[in-house]
Amino acid sequence: MKYTPSQNRYDKMIYRRCGKSGLKLPAISLGLWHNFGNDFPHQIKREICQTAFDNGITHFDLANNYGPPAGSAEEAFGDILKTDFSKFRDELIISSKAGYDMWPGPYGEWGSRKYLIASCDQSLKRLGIDYMDIFYSHRFDPNTPLEETMGALDYIVKSGRALYVGISSYNSKRTKEAVKILNDLGTPCIIHQPSYNMFNRWVEDDRLLDTLEDLGVGSIAFTPLAQGMLTKKYLNGVPNDSRAVQGKSLSKDKIGPELIEKLNKLNDIASSRGQTLAQMALAWVLRGGRVTTALIGASKSEQILDCVGAIGNLNFTEDELSEIDRLSGDQDINLWAASSETN
Ligand SMILES: NC(=O)c1ccc[n+]([C@@H]2O[C@H](COP(=O)([O-])OP(=O)(O)OC[C@H]3O[C@@H](n4cnc5c(N)ncnc54)[C@H](OP(=O)(O)O)[C@@H]3O)[C@@H](O)[C@H]2O)c1
């Protein structure tokens, strides 16, 4: 079916400047890590992307290895670009990344120039586009000189493959070093992509948001819903249509009675604010304006509609924040800690 985007798509969404760059991003962005592989119906992928765009989500985030199999999410989005968004490329911010295991042998992962440039070319081909808007180093590589990894990002921009670059899951110390190298090369780092949600607060311990503010770098918080834990989905246990039963990145062992009790109390706070739990979790990540955009995932288009409703109330009272502090805290769900813990 031919898709015609909503005329009102820019009426409600908030767009926030990404650090000190000229780029504005929607307060809610959509990531294609899950539900865009070959194991998921293409029509639902289209509906999710169309609903996102209809509601002002202009930013779609990918990586070379999203699938399964690795690469298939970029291919699926490439198809959607052709069928649905071909006239709207200039209204879209498309990002991809390289850093994790992608192809066999010594050149298929980490942060070498060889890998990053080859992977960027492969991603462009799968997506069927001439350039991407943002290209990331997906994780810090302790065994490659940072000058080489950042030099590859600089080359990717100067050769026209990407407009902007970013880094993901780098800690404050490595972020400062990376940003300095990129500034010296004349290709500023405009964005950092860390995991951040009520149950995974490493960015606060690391003072990463202070660092980014000082450096004028924007941020996009991934897994803001803790992979769906911070939604109404698990309030009564683990349902069959949830990520936790798929045996992929979220273990159902994490969702025991104690956590469910906390979720219900958080849900009560959300209700008292006139929000769903997902909306409050997103508003919490976006509170105070230091996180530029919250990067959600979705398995159905209704979830997008729920999530974009978060922007209706991004303010919290001191009492709400301290009650959330009491109920939140580390749930041992930071799968990306190895990258940010490397010094
Ligand atoms: N840089 C990195 O290393 C890195 C790592 C991971 C992710 N990311 C990026 O971050 C993006 C988001 O990650 P994520 O998918 O884990 O984020 P998330 O937003 O924390 O979780 C998304 C999941 O929550 C559930 N959900 C979403 N909205 C809902 C709603 N309103 N009501 C009920 N359930 C809802 C859905 O799960 P169900 O399937 O259970 O319905 C959905 O797939 C990824 O796509 C990727 O772009 C980056």
Ligand as a Chemical Component Dictionary entry (heavy atoms), coordinates in Angstrom:
data_LIG
# 
_chem_comp.id                   LIG 
_chem_comp.type                 NON-POLYMER 
_chem_comp.pdbx_formal_charge   0 
_chem_comp.three_letter_code    LIG 
# 
loop_
_chem_comp_atom.comp_id 
_chem_comp_atom.atom_id 
_chem_comp_atom.alt_atom_id 
_chem_comp_atom.type_symbol 
_chem_comp_atom.charge 
_chem_comp_atom.model_Cartn_x 
_chem_comp_atom.model_Cartn_y 
_chem_comp_atom.model_Cartn_z 
_chem_comp_atom.pdbx_ordinal 
LIG N1  N1  N 0  24.837 1.919  21.041 1  
LIG C1  C1  C 0  24.579 0.723  21.507 2  
LIG O1  O1  O 0  25.481 -0.055 21.874 3  
LIG C2  C2  C 0  23.144 0.280  21.608 4  
LIG C3  C3  C 0  22.786 -0.871 22.324 5  
LIG C4  C4  C 0  21.447 -1.214 22.404 6  
LIG C5  C5  C 0  20.476 -0.435 21.798 7  
LIG N2  N2  N 1  20.859 0.659  21.078 8  
LIG C6  C6  C 0  19.875 1.489  20.354 9  
LIG O2  O2  O 0  18.793 1.792  21.207 10 
LIG C7  C7  C 0  17.573 1.415  20.568 11 
LIG C8  C8  C 0  16.523 1.116  21.573 12 
LIG O3  O3  O 0  16.880 -0.015 22.359 13 
LIG P1  P1  P 0  15.739 -0.869 23.015 14 
LIG O4  O4  O 0  14.855 -1.399 21.923 15 
LIG O5  O5  O -1 16.336 -1.825 23.982 16 
LIG O6  O6  O 0  14.957 0.297  23.808 17 
LIG P2  P2  P 0  13.795 0.398  24.847 18 
LIG O7  O7  O 0  12.970 1.535  24.359 19 
LIG O8  O8  O 0  14.357 0.452  26.223 20 
LIG O9  O9  O 0  12.960 -0.979 24.717 21 
LIG C9  C9  C 0  12.141 -1.179 23.602 22 
LIG C10 C10 C 0  11.162 -2.313 23.849 23 
LIG O10 O10 O 0  10.276 -1.969 24.916 24 
LIG C11 C11 C 0  8.939  -2.388 24.602 25 
LIG N3  N3  N 0  8.126  -1.171 24.472 26 
LIG C12 C12 C 0  8.455  -0.006 23.860 27 
LIG N4  N4  N 0  7.483  0.908  24.026 28 
LIG C13 C13 C 0  6.530  0.308  24.753 29 
LIG C14 C14 C 0  5.291  0.755  25.240 30 
LIG N5  N5  N 0  4.873  1.996  25.026 31 
LIG N6  N6  N 0  4.540  -0.108 25.969 32 
LIG C15 C15 C 0  4.966  -1.366 26.211 33 
LIG N7  N7  N 0  6.154  -1.862 25.768 34 
LIG C16 C16 C 0  6.931  -1.008 25.048 35 
LIG C17 C17 C 0  9.053  -3.189 23.307 36 
LIG O11 O11 O 0  9.389  -4.521 23.675 37 
LIG P3  P3  P 0  8.484  -5.809 23.366 38 
LIG O12 O12 O 0  9.182  -6.520 22.278 39 
LIG O13 O13 O 0  8.524  -6.567 24.652 40 
LIG O14 O14 O 0  7.123  -5.341 22.962 41 
LIG C18 C18 C 0  10.263 -2.564 22.662 42 
LIG O15 O15 O 0  10.861 -3.351 21.686 43 
LIG C19 C19 C 0  17.993 0.245  19.687 44 
LIG O16 O16 O 0  17.069 -0.039 18.660 45 
LIG C20 C20 C 0  19.297 0.753  19.144 46 
LIG O17 O17 O 0  19.064 1.680  18.103 47 
LIG C21 C21 C 0  22.164 1.035  20.987 48 
# 
loop_
_chem_comp_bond.comp_id 
_chem_comp_bond.atom_id_1 
_chem_comp_bond.atom_id_2 
_chem_comp_bond.value_order 
_chem_comp_bond.pdbx_ordinal 
LIG N1  C1  SING 1  
LIG C1  O1  DOUB 2  
LIG C1  C2  SING 3  
LIG C2  C3  SING 4  
LIG C2  C21 DOUB 5  
LIG C3  C4  DOUB 6  
LIG C4  C5  SING 7  
LIG C5  N2  DOUB 8  
LIG N2  C6  SING 9  
LIG N2  C21 SING 10 
LIG C6  O2  SING 11 
LIG C6  C20 SING 12 
LIG O2  C7  SING 13 
LIG C7  C8  SING 14 
LIG C7  C19 SING 15 
LIG C8  O3  SING 16 
LIG O3  P1  SING 17 
LIG P1  O4  DOUB 18 
LIG P1  O5  SING 19 
LIG P1  O6  SING 20 
LIG O6  P2  SING 21 
LIG P2  O7  DOUB 22 
LIG P2  O8  SING 23 
LIG P2  O9  SING 24 
LIG O9  C9  SING 25 
LIG C9  C10 SING 26 
LIG C10 O10 SING 27 
LIG C10 C18 SING 28 
LIG O10 C11 SING 29 
LIG C11 N3  SING 30 
LIG C11 C17 SING 31 
LIG N3  C12 SING 32 
LIG N3  C16 SING 33 
LIG C12 N4  DOUB 34 
LIG N4  C13 SING 35 
LIG C13 C14 SING 36 
LIG C13 C16 DOUB 37 
LIG C14 N5  SING 38 
LIG C14 N6  DOUB 39 
LIG N6  C15 SING 40 
LIG C15 N7  DOUB 41 
LIG N7  C16 SING 42 
LIG C17 O11 SING 43 
LIG C17 C18 SING 44 
LIG O11 P3  SING 45 
LIG P3  O12 DOUB 46 
LIG P3  O13 SING 47 
LIG P3  O14 SING 48 
LIG C18 O15 SING 49 
LIG C19 O16 SING 50 
LIG C19 C20 SING 51 
LIG C20 O17 SING 52 
# 
